[in-house]
């Protein structure tokens, strides 16, 4: 088994209203050293051995289901292999 975490975030050129709201709230608490907050989401996948590579599976799942490429981008990490 391979555990993979896929991180989906807004592209740098896309306005992130949740991140801006959180940044404003942090500033109102007095933490002026925090300059920017980026909000995203992650998905944990547990993959069984396959003839496809981890990269190929992650790419297909992300591109077909998890990511809106007009607004978002993704990256992934292999968390552990069992």
JOLINGI-V449098 format. One record per pair of residues at least 12 apart in sequence whose ideal C-beta (glycine too) atoms are under 6 Angstrom apart, sorted by the first residue. I is the first residue (numbers start at 1). GAP is how many residues later the second one is. D is the distance in Angstrom with one decimal. If there is no record, write none. Layout:
# JOLINGI-V449098
i=I gap=GAP d=D
i=I gap=GAP d=D
This chain:
# JOLINGI-V449098
i=1 gap=45 d=5.8
i=1 gap=81 d=4.3
i=2 gap=45 d=4.6
i=2 gap=52 d=5.8
i=2 gap=79 d=5.2
i=3 gap=43 d=5.5
i=3 gap=76 d=4.1
i=3 gap=77 d=5.1
i=4 gap=41 d=4.7
i=4 gap=54 d=5.9
i=4 gap=72 d=5.5
i=4 gap=74 d=5.7
i=5 gap=37 d=5.5
i=5 gap=39 d=5.4
i=5 gap=72 d=5.2
i=5 gap=74 d=5.4
i=6 gap=37 d=4.6
i=6 gap=56 d=6.0
i=6 gap=68 d=5.7
i=6 gap=70 d=4.6
i=7 gap=35 d=5.0
i=7 gap=68 d=5.3
i=8 gap=32 d=5.6
i=8 gap=33 d=5.2
i=8 gap=58 d=5.9
i=8 gap=59 d=5.6
i=8 gap=64 d=5.3
i=8 gap=66 d=4.9
i=9 gap=29 d=6.0
i=9 gap=31 d=3.6
i=10 gap=61 d=6.0
i=10 gap=62 d=5.9
i=11 gap=62 d=5.4
i=14 gap=57 d=5.1
i=16 gap=23 d=5.9
i=18 gap=21 d=4.2
i=19 gap=18 d=4.5
i=19 gap=19 d=5.1
i=19 gap=20 d=4.6
i=22 gap=15 d=4.5
i=23 gap=14 d=4.6
i=58 gap=18 d=4.9
i=62 gap=12 d=4.9
